[in-house]
Amino acid sequence: MRHRIRFATFVLILGLVLIAGADEGMWMPHQMKDLNLKALGLQMNPDDLYKKDGTGLMSAVVNLGGGTGEFVSSEGLVLTNHHVAYGAVQRASSKDNDYINAGFLAGTRGEEIPAQGYTAGVLLGYEDVTAKVNAYFKPKMTPRERYDAYDRAQKELIAAAEKAGKDLRCTLAAMYSGNAYYLTTFKQIRDVRLVYAPPQDLGNFGGETDNWMWPRHTCDFSFLRAYVAPDGTAADYSAANVPYKPKVWLKVSLDGFREGDFTFVMGYPGRTYRNYALPELKADQENMAKRIKDIQDIIRFYEDAGKSDKEVEIRYAGQVKGLYNGLKNMQGKLEGFEKYDLVARKAVQEKELLDWINADPARAKKFGGAPAALEAFLAKQKAFGSRTELLNGVLGGSTILSQAYNILRIVAEIQKPDKDREQAYQERNLPRIKQGIQLAERGYVFATDKELLKWTLKRLKAAHPNEAKWPASLKELAAGSDAEISARVDAMYATTSLGDPAKRLELLGLKPAQLAAVDDPFLKLAAGMEQELKGVREESKGMGREGADLKMTYEAAILEMKKGTYPPDANGTIRFTYGPVMGYQPRDAVIYLPQTTVGGVVEKDTGVFPFKVPAKVKDLWKAKDFGPYMDVRLKDVPACFLNTTNVTGGSSGSPTFNAKGEQIGIIFDMTYESVIGDYYIIPELQRSISVDVRYILWVTDKFSGATHIIKEMGLK
């Protein structure tokens, strides 16, 4: 044992040396050529990672809208995380068919069920459109005029690009706070079906106890399938649709790996904030500290509501899971802010930037005022945001009210020419909006929603007891005692027709005057709230652009100082990140190895969720029935592993590759110590967690007997 500890310590120290200059970013495809990946350990042709003709490895990586997946067969089979597919599993579940707990397996293509609300974006390419966007901006424009100019640029560039095909979906993304713009084009597949999801005891093993933690043993995976019309174009769900045939799909490796081996990840990370200015960092720290109590309270409400009603538990399961995930992430970040003194570290970075700016009169003239102006703007923005705190708080406290408000907004917007609408309500988005109105039914319970609105109003009233300061549209609703508020809410739910999704869709066909004449308490409340929110929303457009322009100048200085050799913050666009398989030392005298095994899964068994191991898993493990999925070095089926790549929300489900470009796992988490990496990378702690593909295949094959999936992937 003594020698083992010394060896592990040696490996760790060597690892820290190796990652001293490690990758600290999520790189865009065109930046990969400058990373010298061959020297770092890549054993495939770097040119094969991304190709403009859609045959590069990156085109097998699928955008699932808030998560990532990857094609793993020629028949449109998509591998992703259990928690990414969780919404589909939850919406398909009921008391009689509880797929969350029992899992789901389609034995044939005909048994695959719609993954309601899911689309699959297949990357076709992207282009730098900075010059095109900047042509919309004219000298001496006001912030509001610049907002309108950028809005017009987005609409016109996207519309022109989407004319090339009826199933195309394009996005325009600002990089480096608007110092560059890129237009990305996807083939948007609308018929996505659930193929296989393991039971919760495997797919969510460890639950919230293990979430963001290491060592980890969660078998966090599911299989989906993309379907298209017989002619290959994207289509809504139909029995006549056929599996999509991608140009490229991933090869899975069963060969294993060792600590120190080169790996890389490609996916769609959501948001990072590494290029924040110091006052932005402080503002986020303050906001997170305030939000934690609110999140804990709403989790308690949902859990209490579901204790005696299984249907309520299932309907709100997705929300509760998401809230818990965000809560622990915030707690980890706040701990990181304090433990690693992030404000002081950021202050050092900012001083370096300011010293560089002030060292040259031309730079001082060009950039010098931006940091102070940005700080002043954030103070103004904070005061502005407080004006809608109560309105937004009440809107978020009822599905029925939020649906009424959405209907009101949609009806008003669709009266306008498409080019003049808010982007969210343009024709290209209406099918998804209508689908959202229908799918809302699977995410709430009418009676529970009523109690939630009462709870929300009483909670906000306790925090803001001065009724005179409440918005005019809410004063009557929130007036008086708790009993009076409850009686008022009861009356609203007793007389509304908006609990019927068919009625909600019907209302979308009305004209504004007709909608205003509908005698529904929620529509009337929503109309009053909109009178107040509309003015604030319009005012926020110019203010938002003012802040964006200040941040653009600030980051332009960083770009010039660094000569452009750093990755932009993540923003939901395709990215590449690399790093070796490696353990870490989170605190004194604790050293974590980079791999776990199914033996560790069995070791954690308590017989109750979240550490309940299915009997068949224990039997298979005891019998050493590992098949081809055993790691010869570990003499066990590997469960999860660590590497030093950079990921964040949205990266979930991204494929993890070995040096040859073969898939060895899928990303599903970061370690608790590294969530602070969204703001500031600490290389010795930055670790991503993948579920080993061999664990996925062992569960699929040996536990569930889904040999048809294994064969489809070319492994039998």
Stockholm file with secondary structure:
# STOCKHOLM 1.0

chainA/1-716         MRHRIRFATFVLILGLVLIAGADEGMWMPHQMKDLNLKALGLQMNPDDLYKKDGTGLMSAVVNLGGGTGEFVSSEGLVLTNHHVAYGAVQRASSKDNDYINAGFLAGTRGEEIPAQGYTAGVLLGYEDVTAKVNAYFKPKMTPRERYDAYDRAQKELIAAAEKAGKDLRCTLAAMYSGNAYYLTTFKQIRDVRLVYAPPQDLGNFGGETDNWMWPRHTCDFSFLRAYVAPDGTAADYSAANVPYKPKVWLKVSLDGFREGDFTFVMGYPGRTYRNYALPELKADQENMAKRIKDIQDIIRFYEDAGKSDKEVEIRYAGQVKGLYNGLKNMQGKLEGFEKYDLVARKAVQEKELLDWINADPARAKKFGGAPAALEAFLAKQKAFGSRTELLNGVLGGSTILSQAYNILRIVAEIQKPDKDREQAYQERNLPRIKQGIQLAERGYVFATDKELLKWTLKRLKAAHPNEAKWPASLKELAAGSDAEISARVDAMYATTSLGDPAKRLELLGLKPAQLAAVDDPFLKLAAGMEQELKGVREESKGMGREGADLKMTYEAAILEMKKGTYPPDANGTIRFTYGPVMGYQPRDAVIYLPQTTVGGVVEKDTGVFPFKVPAKVKDLWKAKDFGPYMDVRLKDVPACFLNTTNVTGGSSGSPTFNAKGEQIGIIFDMTYESVIGDYYIIPELQRSISVDVRYILWVTDKFSGATHIIKEMGLK
#=GR chainA/1-716 SS CHHHHHHHHHHHHHHHHHTTTCCCSCBCGGGGGGSCHHHHTCCSCGGGTCCTTSCSGGGGEEECSSSEEEECSTTCEEEECTTTTHHHHHHHCCSSSCHHHHCEECSSGGGCEECTTCCEEEEEEEEECHHHHHTTCCTTCCHHHHHHHHHHHHHHHHHHHHTTCTTEEEEEEEEGGGTEEEEEEEEEECEEEEEEECCHHHHTTTHHHHTTCSSCCCCCCEEEEEEECTTSCCCSSCTTCEECCCSCCCCBCCSCCCTTCEEEEEECCCCCCTTCCHHHHHHHHHHHHHHHHHHHHHHHHHHHHHTTCHHHHHHTHHHHHHHHHHHHHHHHHHHHHHHTTHHHHHHHHHHHHHHHHHTSHHHHHHHTTHHHHHHHHHHHHHHHHGGGHHHHHHHTTCHHHHHHHHHHHHHHHTTSCGGGSCGGGSGGGHHHHHHHHHHGGGGCCHHHHHHHHHHHHHHHHHHSCCGGGSCHHHHHHHCSCHHHHHHHHHHHHHHCCTTCHHHHHHHTTSCHHHHHHSCCHHHHHHHHHHHHHHHHHHHHHHHHHHHHHHHHHHHHHHHHHTTTCSCCCCCSSCEEEEEEBCCEEEETTEEECSEEEHHHHHHTCCSSTTSCCCHHHHHHHHTTCCGGGCBTTTTBCEEEEEECCCCCTTCTTCEEECTTSCEEEEEEEECGGGGGGGTCCCTTTCCEEEEEHHHHHHIIIIITCCHHHHHHTTCC
#=GC SS_cons         CHHHHHHHHHHHHHHHHHTTTCCCSCBCGGGGGGSCHHHHTCCSCGGGTCCTTSCSGGGGEEECSSSEEEECSTTCEEEECTTTTHHHHHHHCCSSSCHHHHCEECSSGGGCEECTTCCEEEEEEEEECHHHHHTTCCTTCCHHHHHHHHHHHHHHHHHHHHTTCTTEEEEEEEEGGGTEEEEEEEEEECEEEEEEECCHHHHTTTHHHHTTCSSCCCCCCEEEEEEECTTSCCCSSCTTCEECCCSCCCCBCCSCCCTTCEEEEEECCCCCCTTCCHHHHHHHHHHHHHHHHHHHHHHHHHHHHHTTCHHHHHHTHHHHHHHHHHHHHHHHHHHHHHHTTHHHHHHHHHHHHHHHHHTSHHHHHHHTTHHHHHHHHHHHHHHHHGGGHHHHHHHTTCHHHHHHHHHHHHHHHTTSCGGGSCGGGSGGGHHHHHHHHHHGGGGCCHHHHHHHHHHHHHHHHHHSCCGGGSCHHHHHHHCSCHHHHHHHHHHHHHHCCTTCHHHHHHHTTSCHHHHHHSCCHHHHHHHHHHHHHHHHHHHHHHHHHHHHHHHHHHHHHHHHHTTTCSCCCCCSSCEEEEEEBCCEEEETTEEECSEEEHHHHHHTCCSSTTSCCCHHHHHHHHTTCCGGGCBTTTTBCEEEEEECCCCCTTCTTCEEECTTSCEEEEEEEECGGGGGGGTCCCTTTCCEEEEEHHHHHHIIIIITCCHHHHHHTTCC
//
